[in-house]
Amino acid sequence: SGRLMLKPGALMQANGGYLVIEAWRLAAEPQGWAALARALELGYVAPLTPAGIEAEPIAFSARIVLIADEHALTRLLSIDSGLR
């Protein structure tokens, strides 16, 4: 139809609600934590679009439930000491 269609990712699916994350997954993918931390700090998510197409940022607000054992939490804290 010529319209841009966006497929919501995990952040947008959780927008306005809760996002439950296992800490070991974030520790294994530090760029995932960086993206989540950036969205929480800025209060918006910038959609990923194909080259040449621009999309407006979308407001983001969610409560994060982090499930962590001591090892995963220690690993995350080594990635971002401001996590606590």
DRENTOR-481626 format. One record per residue: x, y negated, z negated of N, C-alpha, C in turn; residue number from 1; residue in three letters. Coordinates in steps of 0.05 Angstrom, whole numbers. Example, Ala and Ser with C-alpha at 12.3 -4.5 7.8 and 13.67 -1.06 7.14 Angstrom:
<recs>
+--------+---------+--------+---------+----------+--------+--------+---------+--------+-----+------+
! n_east ! n_north !   n_up ! ca_east ! ca_north !  ca_up ! c_east ! c_north !   c_up ! seq ! type !
+--------+---------+--------+---------+----------+--------+--------+---------+--------+-----+------+
!    264 !     114 !   -156 !     246 !       90 !   -156 !    264 !      66 !   -156 !   1 !  ala !
!    257 !      45 !   -142 !     273 !       21 !   -143 !    258 !      -1 !   -157 !   2 !  ser !
+--------+---------+--------+---------+----------+--------+--------+---------+--------+-----+------+
</recs>
This chain:
<recs>
+--------+---------+--------+---------+----------+--------+--------+---------+--------+-----+------+
! n_east ! n_north !   n_up ! ca_east ! ca_north !  ca_up ! c_east ! c_north !   c_up ! seq ! type !
+--------+---------+--------+---------+----------+--------+--------+---------+--------+-----+------+
!     16 !      24 !      0 !       0 !        0 !      0 !     17 !     -25 !      0 !   1 !  ser !
!     44 !     -22 !      0 !      61 !      -45 !      0 !     66 !     -58 !    -27 !   2 !  gly !
!     54 !     -47 !    -48 !      58 !      -58 !    -75 !     80 !     -42 !    -89 !   3 !  arg !
!     94 !     -56 !   -107 !     115 !      -44 !   -123 !    102 !     -27 !   -145 !   4 !  leu !
!    109 !      -2 !   -146 !      98 !       15 !   -167 !    121 !      22 !   -187 !   5 !  met !
!    116 !      18 !   -212 !     136 !       24 !   -233 !    127 !      48 !   -248 !   6 !  leu !
!    146 !      66 !   -253 !     141 !       90 !   -269 !    152 !      83 !   -297 !   7 !  lys !
!    135 !      83 !   -318 !     145 !       75 !   -344 !    164 !      96 !   -356 !   8 !  pro !
!    186 !      86 !   -368 !     205 !      103 !   -382 !    196 !     106 !   -411 !   9 !  gly !
!    213 !     119 !   -427 !     207 !      124 !   -455 !    202 !      99 !   -471 !  10 !  ala !
!    218 !      78 !   -465 !     214 !       53 !   -480 !    186 !      40 !   -474 !  11 !  leu !
!    179 !      40 !   -449 !     153 !       28 !   -443 !    130 !      45 !   -452 !  12 !  met !
!    133 !      71 !   -453 !     112 !       89 !   -463 !    108 !      84 !   -493 !  13 !  gln !
!    130 !      77 !   -507 !     128 !       72 !   -536 !    121 !      43 !   -542 !  14 !  ala !
!    120 !      26 !   -522 !     116 !       -3 !   -527 !     90 !      -7 !   -542 !  15 !  asn !
!     93 !     -22 !   -565 !      70 !      -28 !   -582 !     64 !      -6 !   -602 !  16 !  gly !
!     79 !      15 !   -602 !      74 !       37 !   -620 !    100 !      47 !   -633 !  17 !  gly !
!    103 !      73 !   -633 !     126 !       86 !   -646 !    143 !     101 !   -625 !  18 !  tyr !
!    169 !     101 !   -630 !     188 !      117 !   -614 !    203 !     135 !   -633 !  19 !  leu !
!    199 !     161 !   -630 !     213 !      180 !   -648 !    237 !     191 !   -632 !  20 !  val !
!    261 !     188 !   -644 !     286 !      195 !   -631 !    303 !     212 !   -649 !  21 !  ile !
!    314 !     233 !   -638 !     334 !      249 !   -653 !    361 !     235 !   -650 !  22 !  glu !
!    374 !     230 !   -672 !     399 !      214 !   -672 !    421 !     228 !   -656 !  23 !  ala !
!    422 !     254 !   -656 !     443 !      268 !   -641 !    441 !     262 !   -611 !  24 !  trp !
!    417 !     258 !   -601 !     414 !      251 !   -573 !    426 !     224 !   -567 !  25 !  arg !
!    422 !     205 !   -584 !     434 !      178 !   -581 !    464 !     179 !   -584 !  26 !  leu !
!    473 !     195 !   -603 !     502 !      198 !   -607 !    516 !     211 !   -583 !  27 !  ala !
!    501 !     229 !   -569 !     512 !      242 !   -546 !    512 !     223 !   -521 !  28 !  ala !
!    494 !     204 !   -521 !     492 !      185 !   -499 !    493 !     156 !   -510 !  29 !  glu !
!    517 !     146 !   -516 !     519 !      119 !   -527 !    506 !      97 !   -511 !  30 !  pro !
!    505 !     101 !   -484 !     492 !       80 !   -468 !    462 !      79 !   -473 !  31 !  gln !
!    450 !     102 !   -482 !     422 !      103 !   -489 !    417 !      86 !   -514 !  32 !  gly !
!    435 !      89 !   -534 !     433 !       72 !   -558 !    436 !      43 !   -551 !  33 !  trp !
!    455 !      37 !   -533 !     461 !        9 !   -525 !    436 !      -3 !   -512 !  34 !  ala !
!    422 !      12 !   -495 !     398 !        2 !   -482 !    375 !      -3 !   -502 !  35 !  ala !
!    372 !      16 !   -521 !     351 !       13 !   -541 !    357 !     -10 !   -559 !  36 !  leu !
!    382 !     -13 !   -569 !     389 !      -35 !   -586 !    385 !     -62 !   -572 !  37 !  ala !
!    392 !     -63 !   -547 !     389 !      -88 !   -531 !    359 !     -95 !   -529 !  38 !  arg !
!    342 !     -75 !   -523 !     313 !      -80 !   -521 !    302 !     -90 !   -547 !  39 !  ala !
!    310 !     -78 !   -569 !     301 !      -86 !   -596 !    310 !    -114 !   -603 !  40 !  leu !
!    334 !    -120 !   -596 !     345 !     -147 !   -602 !    332 !    -169 !   -585 !  41 !  glu !
!    329 !    -164 !   -560 !     319 !     -184 !   -541 !    289 !    -186 !   -541 !  42 !  leu !
!    275 !    -163 !   -548 !     246 !     -163 !   -548 !    234 !    -160 !   -520 !  43 !  gly !
!    250 !    -150 !   -501 !     239 !     -144 !   -475 !    255 !    -122 !   -461 !  44 !  tyr !
!    243 !    -111 !   -440 !     256 !      -90 !   -424 !    256 !    -101 !   -395 !  45 !  val !
!    278 !     -99 !   -382 !     280 !     -107 !   -354 !    277 !     -82 !   -337 !  46 !  ala !
!    256 !     -79 !   -321 !     252 !      -55 !   -305 !    275 !     -51 !   -285 !  47 !  pro !
!    282 !     -26 !   -281 !     302 !      -18 !   -261 !    288 !     -17 !   -234 !  48 !  leu !
!    298 !     -32 !   -215 !     285 !      -33 !   -189 !    305 !     -27 !   -167 !  49 !  thr !
!    296 !     -19 !   -144 !     314 !      -15 !   -121 !    327 !     -42 !   -113 !  50 !  pro !
!    350 !     -40 !   -100 !     364 !      -64 !    -91 !    346 !     -82 !    -74 !  51 !  ala !
!    348 !    -108 !    -79 !     332 !     -127 !    -64 !    305 !    -133 !    -75 !  52 !  gly !
!    296 !    -118 !    -96 !     270 !     -122 !   -108 !    274 !    -131 !   -137 !  53 !  ile !
!    261 !    -153 !   -144 !     263 !     -163 !   -172 !    237 !    -159 !   -186 !  54 !  glu !
!    239 !    -154 !   -212 !     215 !     -151 !   -229 !    219 !    -167 !   -254 !  55 !  ala !
!    197 !    -179 !   -264 !     198 !     -195 !   -288 !    203 !    -177 !   -312 !  56 !  glu !
!    218 !    -186 !   -332 !     221 !     -171 !   -357 !    194 !    -167 !   -370 !  57 !  pro !
!    191 !    -145 !   -385 !     166 !     -138 !   -398 !    171 !    -139 !   -428 !  58 !  ile !
!    154 !    -153 !   -443 !     156 !     -155 !   -472 !    157 !    -127 !   -484 !  59 !  ala !
!    175 !    -123 !   -504 !     178 !      -97 !   -517 !    177 !    -100 !   -547 !  60 !  phe !
!    161 !     -83 !   -560 !     160 !      -82 !   -589 !    152 !     -54 !   -597 !  61 !  ser !
!    168 !     -42 !   -614 !     162 !      -15 !   -623 !    175 !     -10 !   -650 !  62 !  ala !
!    164 !       9 !   -665 !     177 !       18 !   -690 !    192 !      43 !   -683 !  63 !  arg !
!    217 !      44 !   -692 !     235 !       67 !   -686 !    236 !      85 !   -709 !  64 !  ile !
!    231 !     111 !   -704 !     234 !      132 !   -725 !    258 !     148 !   -716 !  65 !  val !
!    279 !     146 !   -732 !     304 !      160 !   -725 !    307 !     184 !   -743 !  66 !  leu !
!    308 !     208 !   -730 !     312 !      233 !   -744 !    342 !     240 !   -743 !  67 !  ile !
!    355 !     241 !   -766 !     384 !      244 !   -766 !    394 !     262 !   -788 !  68 !  ala !
!    414 !     277 !   -781 !     429 !      291 !   -802 !    454 !     273 !   -807 !  69 !  asp !
!    469 !     280 !   -827 !     492 !      263 !   -835 !    512 !     260 !   -813 !  70 !  glu !
!    518 !     282 !   -798 !     538 !      281 !   -777 !    529 !     262 !   -754 !  71 !  his !
!    504 !     265 !   -745 !     494 !      248 !   -724 !    493 !     219 !   -732 !  72 !  ala !
!    485 !     213 !   -757 !     484 !      186 !   -766 !    512 !     174 !   -768 !  73 !  leu !
!    531 !     189 !   -777 !     559 !      180 !   -778 !    569 !     173 !   -750 !  74 !  thr !
!    563 !     190 !   -731 !     571 !      186 !   -703 !    558 !     160 !   -693 !  75 !  arg !
!    532 !     156 !   -698 !     519 !      132 !   -688 !    531 !     107 !   -701 !  76 !  leu !
!    537 !     109 !   -727 !     549 !       86 !   -741 !    577 !      79 !   -730 !  77 !  leu !
!    591 !     100 !   -720 !     617 !       94 !   -708 !    614 !      80 !   -681 !  78 !  ser !
!    591 !      85 !   -667 !     585 !       71 !   -642 !    576 !      43 !   -647 !  79 !  ile !
!    559 !      39 !   -667 !     548 !       13 !   -673 !    545 !      10 !   -704 !  80 !  asp !
!    564 !      -5 !   -716 !     564 !       -8 !   -745 !    540 !     -24 !   -755 !  81 !  ser !
!    526 !     -39 !   -737 !     503 !      -54 !   -745 !    478 !     -38 !   -746 !  82 !  gly !
!    479 !     -13 !   -741 !     456 !        5 !   -739 !    439 !       4 !   -764 !  83 !  leu !
!    452 !       4 !   -788 !     436 !        5 !   -813 !    418 !     -19 !   -815 !  84 !  arg !
+--------+---------+--------+---------+----------+--------+--------+---------+--------+-----+------+
</recs>
